[in-house]
Structures are given as structure tokens and as C-alpha cells.
């Protein structure tokens, strides 16, 4: 279901769509009327929906990308508001191995595919139509697998069984995280950062020079990375041992937030107001669950929106 708010997040209502994505993973908007939703669509239909009026979401044209049977984990909008990107795998459910980023320059109506050579692509952030960065991990890290056993089957994503009747087949602690940069719209990628401590799952450029990325491994550590040269190089500005980070959001070059879970289901929040030079950690927010999206604060600096999966109890 796609939900929309017109009162700053106080209330939400459902937005009609012409196709159903059974497992949505990402949403991005360039304005109040232009947005896309990405996710997993098996065998038929589209894995990406778009709207140009803010009222109805329609299926995007795959343009040969293979949106009809793929996993698209990360959706993002470029800083100039002219480009949508989705990261993930094409034909992921039917044995294909195409990994990369798909780029739309027509508000999500159609996409062009660009291969990514460094493993799985988890999230991209473009400054404009040509310049962008992508967060990735090793080939065993965030792919989707269909596990079939004795009378049971389940999808495994990021090493976690989406259904409880299957044990994950991947140990996230063996992650290799990578960040790559493109200057030609995705035709080629240059490796800018790599680590064996964690996979890189979220990334955001706040201007043409400054950007932030988020990494995690199972049971920790989690880390925040920063670039000041347009994504050519990255350095770690914060590390949190024994915790898993899931979402990153920066309002501008200075103010940003990271959220995740610790060894218990308690949700934690990390905040910076000086571009990552210093951080404030709230390790026990009172919430219990895995965050999947964060936005805000508003202009009055009092309201934020957090979405995710709640833990019972």
C-alpha cells in the first residue's frame, strides 16, 4: 500500500495504484506530484510504479530493464529533481544475475539499465543526470533467494528470512561494503571505497561535494561515512559497535539522522548537527522494531516521520 500525507505527517491516506507490488522496498519523490515506488514483482507486471499527479500510481515501462521479475531495494531522486534511480537485481527471482542501477529522466515513466560491476547495488544517489554514487555489498549480501525445502519455502533478503519457517543462509558478518561513483550517467563506475567490516546499504549526496553513507554488519558494527569531494573518497565519521543501522537521512549538509536496532528490539537514533563532526546517540527511544524509512525534521524542527516493522511486545 502507498500512503500519502498532506498535513505534514499527522494523518495518512491510501493512494490508488494500477498494480500491486507484493514486497515494496523503496519510495522517492521529486515533488508533491512526482514519485516512484520500487519493490519486488515476481514473473509479471512491474516492480516500479510512478505518479505524475500525486493521485494515482501507474506501472513504469521497463525499457528492456526487466522490471517484471526483479528486486529493486533502493529508490531515490536526484538533487536537481530531474532523475529517479532504482538499485537492485533484474530477473532476480528467475535465476538471472543482472545487478545495477536503473535511471529515469522522465519522472519514472521509463527506465534505462546500467550494470554495476562491484556486487550488489543497494541504493544510489545522483546529483544530476550524469553524476552519482552507489552503495553496494558483496554478491552474497543483499540478494534475494528462493529457498525450497521439506514442505517449506521462503524469500531470504539481506540474510534474514522474510518468513519465519526458513533459516537464513547468509552470515552478514562476512560483508564487503563498496561505494562507487559515476560521472557519465551510469555507463561506467569507479570504485571509491571498500571495506570488509560491513556492507554499505544507504547513501545520500547533500550537494555536489558532500555526501553520507551508512554501513552495517549483523550484530554490528554500524558506521557512517562521509565524502567532501563529490564521492571520490570516503572516510568513517562514526562507528557503533554491537548495533545494526538501517536508515540514513540528511536534511542538509549539517543535519542528519541514522536509526537502527541493537541486540534487543529497541530502536536507536543517532543525530548530528555539524556535518558529522559530533554525534548524539539515543540508544533507548522507547520504540521496538526495525526502521526502514526516516524523514524530517520539518521547518519548525519539531516533527519527524519514521516507518518500519514493529516487533510484537
C-alpha positions in Angstrom: 0.0 0.0 0.0 1.2 3.5 -0.8 0.3 6.1 1.8 0.3 9.9 1.4 0.1 12.8 3.9 -0.9 16.3 3.1 -0.7 17.6 6.7 3.0 17.1 7.5 2.6 13.5 8.6 -0.2 13.9 11.1 -2.5 11.7 9.0 -2.1 9.4 6.0 -4.4 8.0 3.4 -4.0 5.3 0.7 -3.2 6.3 -2.9 -4.7 4.2 -5.7 -2.4 2.2 -8.0 -3.0 0.2 -11.1 -0.6 -2.7 -10.0 0.2 -4.4 -6.7 3.8 -4.8 -5.6 3.7 -7.6 -3.0 7.0 -6.6 -1.4 7.7 -2.8 -1.7 11.2 -1.7 -0.6 11.6 1.9 -1.6 9.8 5.2 -2.4 11.1 8.5 -3.6 9.6 11.8 -4.7 10.9 14.9 -6.5 7.8 17.0 -5.7 4.2 16.6 -4.3 3.1 15.2 -7.6 6.0 13.2 -8.9 7.1 10.0 -7.1 8.1 6.3 -7.6 7.7 3.1 -5.6 10.1 0.2 -6.1 9.9 -3.4 -4.9 9.8 -7.0 -5.8 7.4 -8.2 -8.5 7.5 -11.9 -9.4 7.1 -13.0 -13.1 4.5 -10.5 -14.3 3.7 -6.8 -14.1 6.2 -4.1 -13.0 8.4 -3.8 -10.0 8.3 0.0 -10.2 5.3 2.3 -10.0 5.2 6.1 -10.8 2.9 9.0 -10.5 3.0 12.4 -12.2 -0.1 13.8 -10.5 0.2 12.6 -6.9 -3.1 10.9 -7.2 -2.7 7.5 -9.0 0.4 5.3 -9.3 0.9 3.5 -12.7 3.3 0.8 -13.8 6.6 2.1 -15.2 7.8 0.9 -18.6 10.8 -1.4 -18.1 12.5 -0.3 -21.3 14.1 -3.7 -21.5 15.3 -3.5 -17.9 13.3 -6.4 -16.7 11.1 -4.7 -14.1 8.7 -7.6 -14.5 10.7 -10.0 -12.4 13.3 -8.3 -10.2 14.1 -7.0 -6.8 14.6 -3.2 -6.5 15.6 -2.3 -3.0 16.5 1.4 -3.2 14.6 4.2 -4.8 16.0 7.8 -4.8 15.5 11.1 -6.5 18.4 13.3 -7.7 19.2 16.6 -6.1 18.1 18.5 -9.1 14.7 16.8 -9.1 15.0 15.5 -12.7 16.2 12.0 -12.2 14.9 8.9 -10.4 17.2 5.9 -9.7 16.4 2.4 -8.5 19.0 -0.1 -7.4 18.8 -3.9 -7.3 18.7 -7.0 -9.4 17.0 -7.8 -12.7 15.3 -11.2 -13.1 16.4 -11.9 -9.5 13.6 -14.4 -8.9 14.0 -16.4 -12.2 17.7 -17.1 -12.0 19.2 -14.0 -13.5 22.2 -12.2 -12.2 21.9 -8.7 -13.5 22.8 -6.2 -10.8 23.0 -2.5 -11.2 21.0 0.8 -11.3 18.2 1.9 -13.5 17.8 5.6 -14.3 14.7 7.5 -15.3 14.8 11.0 -16.7 11.1 11.2 -17.4 9.7 11.2 -13.9 9.6 7.5 -13.6 7.6 6.6 -16.7 10.5 4.6 -18.2 14.0 3.4 -17.1 17.3 2.6 -18.7 19.5 -0.1 -17.1 23.2 0.3 -16.2 25.3 -2.6 -14.9 27.2 -2.3 -11.6 30.4 -4.4 -11.5 31.1 -4.5 -7.7 28.5 -6.9 -6.4 25.0 -6.0 -5.2 23.7 -2.4 -5.6 21.6 -1.4 -2.6 21.0 2.4 -3.0 22.1 5.1 -5.4 22.1 8.9 -5.0 22.5 11.1 -8.1 23.4 14.8 -8.1 22.1 15.3 -11.6 21.5 13.1 -14.7 25.2 12.2 -15.0 26.9 12.3 -11.6 26.0 9.9 -8.8 27.2 7.4 -6.3 26.0 3.9 -5.3 26.1 1.9 -2.1 26.8 -1.8 -2.5 27.9 -5.1 -0.9 29.3 -8.4 -1.8 27.5 -10.8 -4.1 26.2 -12.9 -1.2 25.0 -10.0 0.8 21.6 -8.5 -0.2 20.4 -10.7 -3.0 17.1 -12.5 -2.7 17.0 -16.2 -2.8 14.0 -18.6 -3.0 14.7 -21.4 -0.6 12.7 -24.6 -1.1 12.9 -27.4 1.4 10.8 -30.1 3.1 7.4 -28.7 2.5 8.5 -25.1 3.1 9.7 -22.1 1.0 10.6 -18.5 1.8 12.4 -15.5 0.5 15.6 -14.5 2.2 16.6 -10.9 1.9 19.8 -9.3 3.4 20.4 -12.5 5.2 17.1 -12.5 7.0 14.3 -15.0 6.4 11.2 -12.9 5.5 9.1 -15.9 6.6 9.9 -17.5 9.9 9.9 -21.0 8.5 13.3 -20.7 6.9 16.8 -20.2 8.5 18.9 -17.5 6.7 21.6 -18.9 4.5 23.9 -16.0 4.8 26.1 -14.5 7.6 26.1 -10.7 7.2 29.2 -10.5 9.4 31.2 -11.6 6.3 30.1 -8.4 4.5 32.2 -6.5 2.0 31.0 -3.0 1.5 31.7 -0.8 -1.5 30.9 2.7 -2.8 31.3 3.5 -6.5 30.9 6.7 -8.5 29.7 7.5 -12.0 30.2 10.7 -14.0 28.5 9.5 -17.2 25.0 8.7 -16.0 25.8 5.1 -15.0 27.6 3.9 -18.1 30.8 3.3 -16.1 31.7 3.1 -12.4 34.9 3.8 -10.4 35.4 2.2 -7.1 35.7 4.9 -4.4 35.6 2.9 -1.1 35.7 -0.6 0.1 35.7 -2.4 3.5 35.4 -5.9 4.9 33.8 -4.7 8.1 30.3 -4.1 6.9 28.1 -3.8 3.8 27.0 -0.3 2.6 23.2 -0.1 2.4 22.2 3.6 2.3 23.8 6.7 0.7 22.8 10.3 0.1 24.6 13.2 -1.5 23.5 16.5 0.0 25.2 18.7 -2.6 27.7 18.1 -5.4 30.6 17.8 -3.0 29.2 16.4 0.3 27.5 13.1 0.9 27.0 10.5 3.6 26.7 6.7 3.6 25.6 4.0 6.1 27.0 0.6 6.6 26.1 -2.4 8.8 27.0 -6.0 9.7 25.0 -8.5 11.6 25.2 -7.7 15.3 27.4 -4.7 14.4 29.4 -2.7 13.8 27.4 0.0 12.0 29.1 3.0 10.6 28.5 6.4 9.0 30.8 7.5 6.1 31.3 11.0 4.6 32.7 12.4 1.4 33.7 16.0 0.8 35.0 15.6 -2.8 31.9 14.6 -4.7 32.2 10.9 -3.8 35.8 10.3 -5.0 36.9 9.3 -1.5 35.1 8.4 1.8 36.1 8.4 5.5 34.4 6.9 8.5 33.0 9.6 10.8 31.1 7.4 13.3 31.1 3.7 14.4 28.6 2.0 16.6 29.6 -1.5 17.9 27.0 -4.1 18.6 24.2 -2.4 16.7 22.7 -2.6 13.2 21.9 0.6 11.3 19.0 0.5 8.8 18.2 4.0 7.6 20.1 7.3 7.0 18.6 10.7 6.2 20.2 14.1 5.9 18.2 17.3 5.8 21.1 19.4 4.6 24.9 19.3 4.7 25.0 19.5 8.5 21.8 17.9 10.0 21.4 14.2 9.7 19.9 11.1 11.3 20.6 7.4 11.4 18.4 4.8 13.0 18.6 1.1 13.7 18.3 -1.7 16.3 20.6 -3.1 18.9 20.9 -6.5 20.4 17.4 -6.1 21.7 14.5 -4.9 19.5 14.9 -1.4 20.9 15.2 1.2 18.1 18.0 3.7 18.5 18.6 7.1 16.9 21.8 8.9 16.0 21.9 12.6 15.3 24.4 15.2 14.0 24.0 18.9 13.6 27.5 19.7 12.4 28.0 17.6 9.4 29.2 14.5 11.2 31.9 16.1 13.4 29.9 15.1 16.5 27.0 12.8 17.2 24.3 12.4 19.8 23.0 8.8 20.4 19.7 7.9 21.9 20.1 4.1 22.5 16.6 3.5 24.0 14.0 5.5 22.2 11.0 3.6 23.6 10.2 2.2 20.2 10.7 -1.5 19.3 11.2 -2.6 15.7 13.3 -2.3 12.6 13.2 1.1 10.9 13.0 1.2 7.1 12.5 4.9 6.3 13.1 8.2 8.0 12.3 11.8 7.0 12.3 15.3 8.6 12.6 17.3 10.7 10.1 19.9 9.5 10.8 23.6 9.2 9.9 24.1 12.9 12.4 21.4 13.8 9.8 19.5 15.9 8.4 16.7 13.7 10.0 13.7 12.1 8.5 10.6 10.4 9.8 7.1 10.9 8.5 4.0 9.2 9.4 0.4 9.8 8.5 -3.1 11.0 7.2 -3.3 14.6 8.2 -6.1 17.0 5.4 -7.7 19.0 5.6 -6.7 22.6 
